[in-house]
Amino acid sequence: MADVLLIDRTGGVATLTLNRPESMNSLSLELKNALVETLRDVASDAAVRAVVLTGNGRGFCVGQDLAEHIQLLQAGDPAPLRTVAEHYNPITLSLTQMPKPVIAAVNGTAAGAGASFSFACDFRIVSEDAKFLLAFANVGLGLDSGVSWTLPRLIGAGRAAELAMLAQPITAQVADAYGMVSQLLPADQVLPAAQELAARLAAGPTAAYAAIKHALHYSASHTLEESLANEGAQQALAGATVDHRAAVEAFVKKQKPVFVGH
């Protein structure tokens, strides 16, 4: 895999590190392609039971590499106009639909698509020095990478509209007050805390987590009746797992269950 994306697999946890620190991990074509491929790979890898997404250096990810973007536009290359469909949408879907927990270790500034990717994760462990910026309007663009879906669900439609249209950075402390943050920590504790949470989740009932994520996402665009039926279907699948039977048996015996993920 390209050096722009570092991958570490340890004890059921895959840590993906965006590795373009010189540009605060802006999203070049190479990095976007690496993310699309790697997220699909870890989603299908049964040995990976939880995922951490982070950045190297001072930034988590500041979104599109605009220097590369303008060069392609000036050359008349149509590729920049396809990047939402070819890269950002697949990355967002991989994060939200990942059948295992995904944790964003937001080590620094998260802007544009970088902020959007963090909102698509299940948890956000955030540095006290981080900032969030929905920068799209500042470069004359609408929203992408699923932020119109994820952010209102986290903080409400009013706050989401404010952040998107004013396009001004907010501190980690404001983001925490808005409800965007799972845990706020000193910068040097962010990645260890994210990996510790990932390891805890990786040891848990990952098949149940997948069912829970599916139900939560399904309910966002379906009626109560449809959501109830979907919950029943997901519960049937979870109830047929080895994990469910083993956990019930362990509960009855007053023992700690061991989950295998199926």
matplotlib code that plots the C-alpha trace (Angstrom):
import matplotlib.pyplot as plt

x = [0.0, 1.2, 3.1, 0.3, -1.8, -0.2, -1.9, -1.3, -3.1, -2.7, -5.0, -8.1, -7.7, -6.7, -5.3, -5.3, -3.1, -3.4, 0.2, 0.7, 1.7, 3.3, -0.1, -2.0, -3.2, -5.0, -6.7, -4.6, -5.8, -3.3, -4.6, -8.2, -7.6, -5.7, -8.6, -11.2, -9.2, -8.1, -11.5, -13.1, -10.3, -10.7, -14.5, -14.2, -11.3, -12.8, -9.6, -10.3, -12.9, -12.5, -11.0, -9.2, -8.8, -6.3, -3.8, -0.1, 1.3, -0.7, -3.8, -6.4, -7.4, -8.1, -10.0, -9.3, -5.8, -6.7, -3.2, -3.6, -7.3, -6.6, -3.8, -6.1, -8.9, -6.5, -5.4, -8.9, -8.8, -12.4, -11.1, -11.8, -15.4, -15.7, -14.0, -17.2, -18.7, -15.5, -13.9, -15.8, -19.0, -17.4, -15.2, -18.2, -20.3, -17.4, -17.1, -20.8, -21.6, -18.5, -19.9, -17.6, -17.0, -15.0, -13.3, -11.9, -8.8, -9.0, -5.4, -5.7, -7.7, -10.5, -11.8, -13.9, -14.1, -11.8, -14.4, -17.1, -15.1, -14.9, -18.6, -19.2, -17.3, -19.1, -16.9, -14.7, -11.8, -10.7, -7.6, -8.2, -6.2, -8.3, -10.6, -13.4, -14.2, -16.8, -14.9, -17.0, -18.7, -15.3, -14.3, -17.7, -18.9, -21.9, -21.5, -20.2, -18.9, -22.2, -22.0, -25.6, -26.7, -24.3, -23.9, -27.6, -28.0, -25.2, -26.0, -29.3, -30.3, -29.9, -26.3, -25.4, -26.7, -24.7, -21.5, -22.0, -23.0, -20.8, -17.9, -15.9, -13.7, -14.9, -12.7, -12.7, -14.4, -17.3, -17.6, -17.8, -20.6, -22.4, -22.3, -19.8, -17.2, -17.2, -14.2, -12.0, -8.3, -4.8, -3.3, -0.8, -3.6, -5.9, -4.5, -3.8, -7.4, -8.9, -6.9, -7.8, -11.5, -11.1, -9.4, -12.3, -14.9, -12.9, -13.2, -17.0, -19.9, -19.0, -21.9, -24.2, -22.5, -23.1, -26.7, -27.0, -25.3, -27.6, -30.7, -29.6, -28.9, -32.0, -34.3, -33.0, -35.0, -37.8, -41.0, -41.4, -43.3, -40.5, -37.9, -39.6, -39.7, -36.0, -35.1, -36.9, -34.9, -31.6, -32.5, -33.1, -29.7, -28.0, -30.0, -28.6, -25.0, -22.6, -21.9, -25.6, -25.8, -22.4, -23.3, -26.6, -24.9, -22.2, -24.8, -26.7, -23.4, -22.3, -19.3, -17.7, -18.6, -16.0, -17.1, -15.9, -17.7, -20.2]
y = [0.0, 3.5, 5.4, 8.1, 5.7, 3.7, 0.5, -1.3, -4.5, -5.4, -7.7, -7.3, -3.5, -1.9, 1.6, 3.6, 6.7, 9.4, 10.1, 13.4, 15.6, 18.2, 19.2, 18.3, 15.1, 16.8, 14.3, 13.8, 11.4, 8.8, 9.0, 8.9, 5.8, 4.2, 4.9, 3.5, 0.3, -0.1, 0.5, -2.1, -4.5, -4.1, -4.2, -7.7, -8.9, -11.1, -10.7, -7.0, -6.4, -2.6, 0.2, 3.5, 6.3, 9.0, 11.4, 11.9, 15.3, 18.4, 17.7, 14.9, 15.8, 19.2, 17.8, 18.0, 18.8, 22.1, 22.5, 19.3, 20.1, 23.5, 22.1, 19.5, 22.0, 24.4, 21.5, 20.7, 17.3, 16.2, 14.0, 16.6, 16.7, 12.9, 12.7, 12.9, 9.9, 7.9, 8.6, 10.6, 8.7, 5.2, 6.3, 7.6, 4.5, 2.3, 4.2, 4.3, 0.8, -0.9, -4.0, -3.3, -0.2, 2.7, 5.3, 8.6, 9.7, 13.4, 14.5, 17.9, 20.1, 18.3, 20.3, 19.8, 16.1, 15.4, 16.7, 14.8, 11.5, 12.0, 12.5, 9.2, 7.3, 5.7, 7.5, 10.6, 10.8, 14.4, 16.4, 19.5, 21.4, 20.3, 22.4, 21.5, 23.5, 22.8, 24.8, 23.9, 27.3, 29.1, 27.6, 28.0, 24.4, 22.6, 19.8, 16.3, 13.2, 12.6, 15.6, 16.7, 13.3, 12.7, 16.1, 17.0, 13.7, 14.5, 18.1, 19.0, 20.8, 24.4, 23.9, 22.0, 24.8, 27.3, 25.5, 24.7, 28.2, 30.4, 28.1, 29.2, 27.0, 25.9, 24.7, 21.2, 22.6, 24.1, 20.9, 19.0, 21.3, 20.8, 17.0, 16.2, 14.6, 11.3, 12.1, 15.2, 14.6, 16.1, 15.6, 12.9, 10.8, 10.7, 7.8, 5.6, 6.2, 5.5, 2.2, 1.2, 1.7, -0.1, -3.1, -3.1, -3.2, -5.7, -8.1, -7.5, -8.9, -7.5, -9.2, -7.5, -4.1, -4.6, -5.3, -2.2, 0.0, -1.3, -0.6, 2.9, 3.9, 2.2, 4.0, 7.4, 7.1, 4.7, 4.8, 3.4, 0.4, -0.3, 0.2, -2.2, -4.9, -4.3, -4.5, -7.9, -9.1, -7.9, -9.5, -12.8, -12.7, -11.7, -14.3, -17.1, -16.2, -18.2, -15.0, -14.8, -18.3, -18.2, -14.9, -16.2, -19.3, -17.3, -14.9, -17.9, -19.3, -15.9, -16.0, -13.5, -14.2, -14.7, -13.2, -14.6, -12.2, -14.6]
z = [0.0, -0.7, 2.0, 2.0, 4.0, 6.8, 8.0, 11.3, 12.3, 16.0, 18.0, 15.8, 15.4, 12.1, 12.5, 9.3, 9.4, 6.8, 6.1, 4.3, 7.3, 5.1, 3.8, 7.0, 5.3, 2.5, 0.1, -3.0, -5.7, -4.4, -0.8, -1.9, -4.0, -1.1, 1.3, -1.0, -1.4, 2.2, 3.8, 1.5, 2.5, 6.3, 6.0, 4.5, 6.7, 9.4, 11.5, 11.8, 14.4, 14.9, 12.9, 14.0, 11.5, 12.3, 10.8, 11.0, 12.3, 13.2, 11.2, 11.1, 7.5, 5.9, 3.0, -0.7, -1.9, -3.5, -5.1, -7.0, -7.6, -9.3, -11.4, -12.8, -13.4, -15.2, -17.4, -18.4, -16.7, -15.8, -12.9, -10.2, -11.1, -10.7, -7.3, -5.2, -7.0, -7.3, -4.0, -1.3, -1.6, -1.5, 1.5, 3.4, 2.7, 3.8, 7.1, 7.9, 6.6, 8.1, 9.8, 12.8, 15.0, 13.5, 15.7, 14.5, 16.4, 15.6, 16.4, 14.8, 12.4, 10.6, 7.6, 4.6, 3.7, 6.6, 9.0, 7.1, 7.4, 11.2, 11.4, 9.5, 12.2, 15.2, 17.8, 17.7, 20.2, 19.8, 20.7, 22.9, 20.3, 17.3, 15.2, 12.9, 9.8, 7.1, 4.5, 1.4, 1.1, 1.3, -2.1, -3.7, -3.2, -1.6, 0.8, 0.2, 1.9, 3.7, 6.0, 5.1, 6.6, 9.4, 11.0, 11.5, 13.2, 15.6, 16.4, 14.9, 11.7, 13.0, 14.2, 11.0, 8.8, 10.9, 10.5, 6.8, 5.7, 7.9, 7.2, 10.2, 12.4, 15.8, 18.6, 20.0, 23.1, 21.1, 19.1, 22.4, 23.6, 20.3, 20.7, 18.0, 20.3, 22.1, 24.3, 24.5, 25.5, 25.4, 22.0, 23.1, 24.6, 21.6, 19.6, 22.6, 23.9, 20.5, 20.1, 23.7, 22.9, 19.6, 21.4, 23.9, 21.1, 19.1, 22.1, 22.1, 20.1, 16.7, 15.0, 17.3, 16.7, 13.0, 13.6, 15.8, 13.2, 10.5, 12.6, 13.5, 9.9, 8.5, 11.0, 9.7, 6.5, 7.4, 9.3, 12.8, 11.5, 8.9, 11.6, 13.9, 11.2, 10.4, 14.1, 14.1, 11.1, 12.6, 16.0, 14.3, 12.6, 15.9, 17.8, 15.6, 16.3, 18.3, 20.3, 21.5, 22.6, 24.4, 26.1, 27.4, 28.7, 30.4, 31.9, 33.4, 34.8, 36.1, 33.8, 31.5, 27.8, 25.1, 21.8, 18.5, 16.1, 14.5]

ax = plt.figure().add_subplot(projection="3d")
ax.plot(x, y, z, "-o")
ax.set_aspect("equal")
plt.show()
